Amino acid sequence: MPKVRILMGSKSDAEIGKNAKALLDELGVDADMVVASAHRTPERVERLVKKSDADVFIAIAGLSAALPGVVASFTIKPVIGVPVSGKLGLDSILSVVQMPPGIPVAAVGLDRGENAALLAAEIIAIGDPSVAESLLAYRKNMAEKVIADSEELC
């Protein structure tokens, strides 16, 4: 049973989805990935959300980026939207962050599947000490890399 379901609006979003899934795997969080379009396969999106046992959803989409909002309309579980840069980028950012009152979507930066994975893991870590430990180790490793980079330059 995946704790996080990653939905991508199209196959072209796969690299961002794979980055998110790889980080979730590293942190010990079960996740799966599926392609489902808010516009081309709305019934599939609804089914994938409503029938899922996932605790958190990550929705990755470009252009009009409706997928995160549509996913949020079908669940009361946390939804993290990842806008995809594409040709403009601004349209997908605004679509994710400008949700109407009552249907919130957490937003991360453009193409930032890794940050979506980290936020999902933080949500899961509230009730899972092993994921919390993995996140602490991840942060410690990041800090050590910064210090090593500094020492290498000086």
C-alpha distance (Angstrom), angle and dihedral (degrees) to the residues before:
residue distance angle dihedral
M1 . . .
P2 3.81 . .
K3 3.78 116.6 .
V4 3.80 90.3 -158.4
R5 3.79 126.6 38.7
I6 3.80 115.3 -159.8
L7 3.79 113.3 -156.6
M8 3.78 120.6 -169.1
G9 3.78 123.7 -165.4
S10 3.80 91.8 -140.2
K11 3.78 143.0 -4.8
S12 3.80 89.1 -97.7
D13 3.83 87.5 71.5
A14 3.82 91.4 59.1
E15 3.80 97.6 104.3
I16 3.80 91.6 56.7
G17 3.80 90.3 45.9
K18 3.80 92.0 49.0
N19 3.82 90.7 51.5
A20 3.80 90.2 52.4
K21 3.80 93.1 46.3
A22 3.81 93.2 47.3
L23 3.80 91.1 54.2
L24 3.80 92.3 46.1
D25 3.82 88.5 50.8
E26 3.82 89.7 50.4
L27 3.81 89.9 51.8
G28 3.80 92.9 48.5
V29 3.81 96.3 -110.0
D30 3.80 116.6 139.8
A31 3.79 111.2 -128.8
D32 3.76 139.9 163.6
M33 3.81 133.0 -160.6
V34 3.79 129.7 -140.3
V35 3.79 136.8 170.6
A36 3.80 114.7 -129.3
S37 3.78 127.0 152.7
A38 3.79 121.5 -141.3
H39 3.80 89.1 -146.9
R40 3.81 105.6 31.0
T41 3.83 99.3 37.1
P42 3.82 107.9 19.9
E43 3.82 92.9 152.0
R44 3.81 89.7 54.1
V45 3.81 90.7 51.4
E46 3.80 90.6 50.6
R47 3.81 92.6 48.2
L48 3.84 93.5 46.2
V49 3.79 91.0 51.6
K50 3.79 101.6 39.1
K51 3.81 95.1 44.6
S52 3.80 94.6 44.0
D53 3.79 123.8 106.1
A54 3.82 90.0 -158.5
D55 3.79 117.0 131.2
V56 3.81 94.7 -149.9
F57 3.79 134.2 25.1
I58 3.79 127.0 -149.1
A59 3.81 112.7 -162.1
I60 3.82 117.6 -166.9
A61 3.80 119.6 -167.8
G62 3.77 143.7 147.3
L63 3.79 135.6 -159.9
S64 3.81 106.5 28.9
A65 3.84 88.2 0.6
A66 3.79 93.9 -154.1
L67 3.80 93.7 151.1
P68 3.84 98.4 87.6
G69 3.80 91.8 51.1
V70 3.78 93.3 45.5
V71 3.80 90.8 49.7
A72 3.82 89.6 49.6
S73 3.81 90.3 51.4
F74 3.81 89.5 61.6
T75 3.82 99.5 48.1
I76 3.78 144.9 35.8
K77 3.81 90.6 -146.7
P78 3.82 120.1 103.4
V79 3.80 116.1 -77.7
I80 3.79 121.8 -163.7
G81 3.79 116.0 -161.6
V82 3.79 122.2 -151.2
P83 3.81 113.1 -165.8
V84 3.82 114.2 -149.6
S85 3.79 119.5 -137.8
G86 3.82 101.6 -136.2
K87 3.79 115.7 149.1
L88 3.80 98.8 -33.4
G89 3.79 110.0 10.5
L90 3.78 94.9 -170.4
D91 3.80 92.8 82.8
S92 3.80 92.8 55.0
I93 3.82 92.5 45.0
L94 3.79 92.1 52.2
S95 3.81 92.2 45.7
V96 3.80 90.8 55.9
V97 3.80 99.8 41.4
Q98 3.81 99.3 38.0
M99 3.80 98.7 67.2
P100 3.81 117.8 155.5
P101 3.81 119.5 -107.6
G102 3.78 114.1 -77.4
I103 3.82 99.4 27.3
P104 3.81 105.8 73.4
V105 3.78 125.0 -171.8
A106 3.79 121.5 -172.7
A107 3.80 109.9 -132.2
V108 3.77 131.9 -150.8
G109 3.79 128.1 -172.9
L110 3.76 127.4 -72.1
D111 3.83 110.7 -65.2
R112 3.83 90.9 -6.9
G113 3.80 100.8 141.8
E114 3.80 89.0 149.8
N115 3.80 91.6 59.6
A116 3.80 89.8 48.3
A117 3.81 88.6 52.8
L118 3.80 91.4 49.5
L119 3.80 92.5 48.9
A120 3.82 90.6 48.1
A121 3.81 89.9 49.7
E122 3.81 90.7 49.6
I123 3.79 89.6 53.6
I124 3.82 91.1 48.4
A125 3.84 90.5 45.7
I126 3.81 90.9 64.6
G127 3.80 87.4 77.8
D128 3.81 101.4 20.4
P129 3.82 117.2 67.3
S130 3.81 93.1 -170.4
V131 3.81 91.1 59.4
A132 3.81 89.3 46.5
E133 3.82 88.9 54.3
S134 3.81 90.7 48.8
L135 3.80 90.4 51.9
L136 3.80 91.7 50.0
A137 3.81 90.2 50.6
Y138 3.81 90.3 48.0
R139 3.80 91.3 52.7
K140 3.80 91.8 46.2
N141 3.80 89.8 51.9
M142 3.82 90.9 50.2
A143 3.80 90.6 51.6
E144 3.80 91.7 48.6
K145 3.82 90.4 51.9
V146 3.82 91.1 52.6
I147 3.81 91.1 50.4
A148 3.82 91.1 47.2
D149 3.81 90.3 49.7
S150 3.80 90.1 51.2
E151 3.80 92.5 49.2
E152 3.80 90.8 47.8
L153 3.81 91.4 54.3
C154 3.80 97.1 44.5
